[in-house]
Amino acid sequence: MKPLADSNHLQQVLAQIQLNIIRTKDQKMSDHLWYQKSMCDGEK
């Protein structure tokens, strides 16, 4: 049950991060950081 609990917690954390990104998406800095992250993820 421990791995499942950890996985659920991780999902909640990721969801919270995504909400924060959406909330601040209008700011140019967060747009720039999101763009950089997308580029890095695309290169993998």
KELUMKOL-713697 format. One record per residue (C-alpha): residue number from 1; residue in three letters; z, x, y. Coordinates in pm, whole numbers. Layout:
KELUMKOL-713697
(NUM 'ALA' (Z X Y)) ...
***
This chain:
KELUMKOL-713697
(1 'MET' (0 0 0)) (2 'LYS' (58 296 231)) (3 'PRO' (-311 394 271)) (4 'LEU' (-402 31 338)) (5 'ALA' (-133 4 606)) (6 'ASP' (-253 329 766)) (7 'SER' (-610 202 760)) (8 'ASN' (-512 -125 926)) (9 'HIS' (-319 65 1194)) (10 'LEU' (-619 290 1256)) (11 'GLN' (-843 -15 1295)) (12 'GLN' (-601 -159 1554)) (13 'VAL' (-596 170 1746)) (14 'LEU' (-976 192 1745)) (15 'ALA' (-1004 -169 1859)) (16 'GLN' (-763 -100 2146)) (17 'ILE' (-964 208 2248)) (18 'GLN' (-1285 3 2245)) (19 'LEU' (-1122 -262 2465)) (20 'ASN' (-1012 8 2709)) (21 'ILE' (-1365 152 2716)) (22 'ILE' (-1515 -192 2783)) (23 'ARG' (-1262 -256 3061)) (24 'THR' (-1345 69 3239)) (25 'LYS' (-1717 72 3159)) (26 'ASP' (-1805 -11 3520)) (27 'GLN' (-1661 321 3634)) (28 'LYS' (-1917 600 3647)) (29 'MET' (-1682 855 3492)) (30 'SER' (-1621 649 3177)) (31 'ASP' (-1994 575 3157)) (32 'HIS' (-2061 949 3171)) (33 'LEU' (-1800 1027 2904)) (34 'TRP' (-1931 746 2681)) (35 'TYR' (-2285 883 2722)) (36 'GLN' (-2171 1232 2624)) (37 'LYS' (-1987 1095 2319)) (38 'SER' (-2293 896 2214)) (39 'MET' (-2510 1208 2242)) (40 'CYS' (-2263 1412 2034)) (41 'ASP' (-2242 1140 1768)) (42 'GLY' (-2621 1123 1756)) (43 'GLU' (-2651 1496 1685)) (44 'LYS' (-2431 1486 1374)) 
***
